[in-house]
C-alpha cells in the first residue's frame, strides 16, 4: 500500500470514529428525552449543531490528508531529483573513466581558452568528478599531438565558441568536431570538445546531457579557481579585518588581521560575541538598528567605535552582509571592517574645542542647519539655547586667566552632565559663550531643562565677587523653541541672541525665552 492509500485510509478511520461518537452522543440525548421533560425543539437544535460540527470535522480531516499528501510528495520529488543528479554525475564519471565522454561520442576533451586557463598544446583536460579534481592526460589521438594544423582547428573552434557562447561545428578529414561552451552565470569559462568519426554526424544533446554540462561548468570553475582562491584567502586572512558569526551572533571565524587589531587570540574569539568590543558610549538604538537591518536580509554599513582587549578605543568603517543556506534562509553574517581610527582622531580634533573638549564653533556652523532641517522633517520640537557666563571679563581680571580657563572647563563639564542624551549637543561658540541643542516633547520640558542647566552652574559654588547677580559664577540664557517654522539658521540664531541680550539687560542669572506662557 503506497503513502496515498495510507493517508486516506487513516482519514476514513477518523471519519468513522467521528460518526460513531456522534451517534452515541445523540442516542444518549434521546435516552435523556425519554426520562425527562426536555423540550423536543431543544433536542432538534442540538442535532442540527452536532451535524454541523461533524461535517466541519470531516472537511478538516480531508484537508489535512491532502496537505500531508502534498508534503510527502514534495519530499519524495526532492529526493528523486537528488538521486538522479547523483546518478548522472556517477554515469558521467564512469564514461570518462572508459574514455567514452558524453553519449554517442568517441572522444571528449575540455579545453580552456580564458586568459587564466588556456590549455597546453597537445594535451587534453579530462575531469574526474568523483573526487572533484582535474587530470591532465595525453591525447588518444596521435595526430592531435603532432599536427599543428589540427591543433589550430581545435583552437579556432574553441575561440569562436568562447567569444560567441554558441555551439560551433567544424568538419575535417572525415571527422566532425563540436565545441560546446561551458557557461557559469552567463560567462564562458571553458569549452567541451566533442569528436565524431562520422563527418555527417549531427550533435544530439538531450536534457540529461545538458544537465551534465551545467554540472561540469560549475564544478569545473570551482576546481580551477581553487588555487587562486587559496592565495586570495591567505591575503584576506592576513590583511583584512574580517569576522563571521552564526545567526545568533556567535563568532565562527576571525581573520589574523582582525585578531591583531583587537588584541585577542583566535581561540578567545571563536564562540564568543562581538559584545566584548562594544563601546558603552554608543546607544542601544544604534545596535538595534544594525541588527534590524541585517535580520531583514539587507546589508548594513556604518562607522562605529570598538574597544580592544587592552581597553583602548579604535574606529572602523564596517559592512555586514547576511549569509544564506541552500534554501535562502539566513544562517549567519560576514563583517568586513576598515580601520579609520586616524581619520576619526583628525575629525575629532577638527570639531573639538581644545580647552573644554566640547564641540567647537566650526562644528556648530556645520551641523546647526542640519538639526533644524531634521526638526522640520520629523515635526519635532527643537530647543536652541545661547548662554553666557555673567561678568566673565571681570572674573578674569580678578582671578587671572588661568583660573578663568579652569572655570570654563567646570562650566563645560556641568553642561555635558546636564544634557546626557545622545541627541543632545553642547558647543563652545565663543570665549565665554556656549550653545545647546536638544529635542523635547513638551514646551514645559524645554523650560525645565534650561532651568536645570542654570541651577547646576550656580550650584558649582565658584566664587565670583564681581558678579552683580550672585556671589557665585552664574549664566544668562536665551532659549528659543523651534517648531513648525520656516525660519533659517541665521534667523533662529539672531532671535535667540536677542533673547540672551534681554536676559542680561533684566539682571542676569536668568532665562528669557520665546516659550508661550
N, C-alpha and C positions, 0 to 999 in steps of 0.2 A: 504494500500500500504506500503510495507516494505521499509527500507532505501535504498536498492539497486535500486529498481524501481524509487524512488525519485531522486537519484543521476543521473541516466541515463536519466530520463525524463527532468531534468534541462539541462543536456548536450545536448540533442536533440533539446530543445528550443533554446539554444545558437547557435547551428549549423544552424538552420533555420534563426535566426536573421542575422548570418554572411552571409548566402546566399542571403537574401533579400537586405542587404546593398550592396553586390557585384553586383547583377543585377541592382539595382537602379543606382549605380555609372556607370556601363557600358552603361546603357540607356542614362544617361546624356552625356557620352563621345560620343555616337553615334549621339545624337542630335547636339552636337557641330560640328561633322564632316559634317553634312548636311548644317550647316550655315556658315562654314568656309572652307578654303582650306587646312585643316590639311592633312598631308600625311597618306595614309591608312596603310602603314607599321608601322608607329609610333603607330597607334591605335591598330594594331595587337600585337605589342610588349607589350603595356600596358595591353591588355587582358591576355597575357601569364604570366606576372609577378603577375597580380591580382589573377589568378588561383592558382599560387604557394603559395601566401600569404593565400588564402582561405584554401588550403589543409593543410598548416602548422598550421593554427588556429584550424582546426578540429582535427588534431592529438594531439595538446597540450591540447585541451579540453577533449579528451578521456583519455589521460594520467593522467590529473588532476582528472578526475572522478574515475579512477582505484585506484589512491593513496588515495583519500578521502575514498573510499570503504574499503581499507586495514586498514586505521587508525581507522575507526569506528568499523570494525570487531575486531581489536586487543583490543580496549577498551571494547567492549562487552564481549570478551573472558575473559579478566581480571576480569570484574565484575561478570561473571558467575562463575569463579573459586573461587572468594571471597565468593559468596553466598553458593556454595557447601561446602566450608571449614566451614563456619559458621553453615550450616545445619548439617554437620557431628558432630561438637562439641556439638550442641544442642541435636541431637539424642542420642549421647553417654551419655550426662548428664542425659537425660530422662531415658535411660536404667538403669543407675546406681541408679537413684532415686527409681526405682522399683526392684532393686537387680537382674537385668537380665544380666548385663555385656555385652560382645560382642555378636554378632549374634550366635544363636543356643547354648548358654551356660546357665547353671543353676546357676553358681556361679563364681564370679570374685574376685580375690584378688591381691593386689600389694604388693609384699614382697621385701625388700631391703637387699642385702647381702654385700654391700660395708661396709668398716670399719665405715664410718660416719653414715650410715643409716640402721642399722640392725633392722629388725622387732622384736617386743617383742613377746614372746611365748603366743599363744592363742589369738592373735589379728590380724586383717586383715586391711590393709590400703585400703580405697576406696577414689576415687578422686572426688571432686566437682569442675568441670571445669568452671562452670558458674561464680563463684566468685574467681576462681583460688586459691583455698585453699585445704588443705588435711584434711580429717576427719578420726579419729581413732575409728573404730566401732567394737563391739563384733561380732564374727563369728556367722553365722546362724547354723553352724554345731557343735552340742554339743560334738560330738566325737573329733573334732579338738581341743577343749579346754581341754578335759580330757585325751585324749590318747597321750602319749608322742611318741608312735611308729609312729602314723600318722604324728605328728609334725616333727619327724626325716625324714620321707619320703619327706615331703614338703621342709625341709631344704636341703635334699640331691639333689632334683631336681633343686632347686634354685641355689645351689652351683655349680652344673655341668653346668647349663646354663650360670651362671655368668663367669665361668672360660673359657668356650669354645665358648661363644657367639653364640650357636646354640640352636634351639628349642629342648627341652627334653620331652620324653613321659614316663609315669610310670603307670602301670595298677595294681590296688589293690582293693580287696573287691568289685568286680563288678563295679568299677569306673575307669575312665580314667583321669589322671592328665597331663596337659601340662604346661610347663614353657617356656614363651616367653621372651627373653632378651630385655630390653629397651636400645637402643643404642643412644648415643649422641657423634658425632664426632668419631665414631667407638669405643667408650668406653661404656661398660655396666654400667649403673647407677642403675639398678634395674631389677626386673622380674615381669611380669604379670603371675599369676597362673590361669589356666582355669580347671574347674572340670566338667566332663560329667558323668552322671549316667550309660551310656552305655559303657561297657568295650571294645567294638569293634569300638567305635566311632573314626573316623579319624578327625584330625583338618582341618577345612576349613577356610582359610583366603582369602577373595577376596581383590581387590585393595582398596576398601573403608576401610576395616578393617586394612590393612597395613598403610594406610594414618593416620588413627586414632592412631595407635600405635606410629607413628613418632611424632604426635602432643603431645601425652601423654609424650613421652620421654623428649622432650624439655621443655614443661611446668612444668613437674614434677621436673626436675632437678633445674629449676629456683626457684620453690617454696621451695624445700628442702634446697637449699643453701642460701635462703633469709636471715635467721637469722645470718648465718655465715658471709655473705657479709656485713650485717649491722655492725658487730663488726669490720671487716676489714676496712670499710669506716670510721668508727669512729677513728680508729688508723691512717689512712691515713690523715684524716682531721686535726688531732692533731699534727702529726709529719712530714708529707711530704709537701714540697713546691710545691703545685700543683695549676695550674690555667687552665681555659678553655676559649676559645674565639669562636665567630662565624666566618664565612668565611671572614668578613670584618675586623676582629681584635678586635671587642668589647668584653670586658671581660664578660663572663657569669657565671663563678664560680671561687672562690678563697678560698683555704683552710685556716683554722685558722693559720696553721704554716706559710703559705705564707704572710698572713696579719701581723703576728707577726714579720716576717723577714723584711718586707718593712716599717713597722710603720704606715700603713694605715688601716682604718676600712673597713670591707667588703662593706658597703654601699658607701664608697668613691671609690671603685674599680669597682663595677658592672656597666657596661655600658660605662666605660672609656677604654682606650687602654694602651698597655704596653709602649707607647712612654714616659710616665711620669717617667719610670725607666731608660730611655736611657742615657748612658754616652756619652757626646758630643765628647769625645776624640776618640771614635770608628768611623771609616769611614763609609759613607753611603753604600759603596760597600759591607761591612760586612752584613748589614741588607738586601740589595738587594739579595745577595747570599742565605741568610737564607730563605727569602720569595720565591725566585725562586725555591728552593728545595722542600719546603712543598706544594707549589701550584701544583707541579707535582705529588703529592701523595707520596712523599718519606719522610723518617724520617730524621730530621736534628739533629746533635749532635755537641756541641762545648762549649767552655768556653767564658763567657762574663762578663764584669763589669756592675753593676747596681747601681742606685742611690736611696737611701732611702728617706723617707719623710723629714728627718732632714738634707738631703744634703750629708750625708756620703756615702762612696762607699763600696760595697760588691761584691764579685765574686761568680758566680755559674757555675757549670757544668750542662748544660741544654740539655734536649732531648725533641723535639717537634714532635708529631705524628698527622697526619690528622685523622679526624673523618668522617664517611660516613653515608649516609642515606640508605634506603632500596634499592634504585636504583643505589647504588655505586657512588653517587655524593658526593664530599667533602662539608661538612656543617660546619666545624669548626676544631679546633685544641686543643690538650691537651699538656701542657708543664709541665714536671717534672724536678725539679731543686735540685741540691745538693750544699750546701754552702761550697765553697772551699776558703773562704777569708783567713783563716790562712795559707793554703798551698801556696796561691799566695803571701802573705806577705813574707813568708820564701823564696820563689823563687826569689822575687824581691830583697830581701836583699842579696841573694847569687850572683846575677848577677849585682849588682849596686855598683858603686864606692861611698864610704861613704861621701867623700868631695864634689865632683862635681855633684853627682846624675846622672852621665852618666853611660852607660853600662861599666863594668869593663873588665880587660884582660881575666878573666876566661870565660866570656860570649863570648868575641871575638873569643877565641880559639874554642868554641863550634860551633859557627854559621858561621865562615868565609868560611869553605869548603862548607856549605850548600848553601850559597849565590852564590858561583862560580858555583856549580852544577845547580842551578836554572837558571843562565845566560846561561849556555850551553844548557840546556833543552829547554828554551824558545827562544834561539837565540837572546838574548838581550845584549845591551852594558852595562857593569858594570864598574863603576869607583871606584877604591880603592885609598885612599889618606892617607899618613902618614905626620904628621906635628909636628914641634917642636916650642916652644916659644924661640925666639932668646935670647941668653946670659942669660938664666933664673938663672943660678948659681950666676952670678954677681948681678942680681936683688935681690936675697935672701940675698946676702952678704951686699948689700947697704941698703935695706929697711926692712930686717928682714923676718923671716919665716911666721909670721902672715900676713903681707902684701902680701907675696908670695902666701899664701893659698887663700886670697881674690881675687888675680889676677887670679888664676886658676879657681875660681868659675865664675868670669866675662867672661873669655875666653870660658868656657864650655857653659855658657848661650848664648853667641854670636853664637857659633857653632850650638846650637839647634835651635836658631831663624833663622839661615841661611838655615837650612835643615829641612823643616817643613812637608814634605810628609810622609805618614805613612810607606812607604818602605825605607825611609832614616834612616841610623843607624849611631850613633855617640858614640865613645868609648874613654875612657882614658886608654891607654895601658902601660903607664909608668909614671914617675914623672911629666915631662912637655911635654910628647909625647901623641898625640891623633891620632885616626884613623877614617876615614869616609868611608862609603859605600853607594853609591847611583847609580840609573839607569838613563840613558839618551837615547834620540833617535838619537842625532847627536853628532859628535865629538866636535863641537863648543859649545854645551851645557855643556860638561864636563869642558872645559876651562873657560867658563863664570861663572859657579857655583864656581869653585875653586877660581877665581879672586874675586868674591863677598865675599867669606869667608875670604880671606886675607885682603881685604879692610875693612870689618866690624871690624876685630880685631884691625887694626891700628886706625880706627875711634873711638875706645873706649877712645882714648887720655889718656891712662895710662902712666904717665911719667916714662921713663927708661933712665936715663942719661948715663948709661954704655953700651947702645945698639949702636953698630957701624953702624947699618943700618938706624936708625931713633932716634929721641928723645922720641919716644913713644914705648910701647910694640908692637912687630911685630912677625910674624911667617914665617917660611920657610916651603915649601910644596913640596913633591914628589907625582906626580899624575900619576897613571897607569891605562890606558884604557884596559879593558879585554874584548875581543870579539873573538869568534870562536877559542879559544886557548885550547891546550891540557895541558897547564901548570897547576901544582897543587898549593895548597895554599902556600907551602914553597917557590916555585919558584917566585910566584907573590909577596909574601911579601919581598923577598930578592931584586928583581928588583926595587920595589917601594922604599925600604930603600936606595938603591944605588942612586935613583933619588933625594931623600931627602938630602943625603950627598952631592950630586953635587950642590944642591941649596944653601947649607951652604957655600960650597967652593967658589961659584961665588959671594958671598957678602951678603947673607941672605935677608930676606923680599922679597922673590921672589918664583916663581913656576917653577919647572923643571918637564917635563912630557914626555911620550913616544908618545904623540899625533903627527899625521902626519901634517906637515906644508903645 
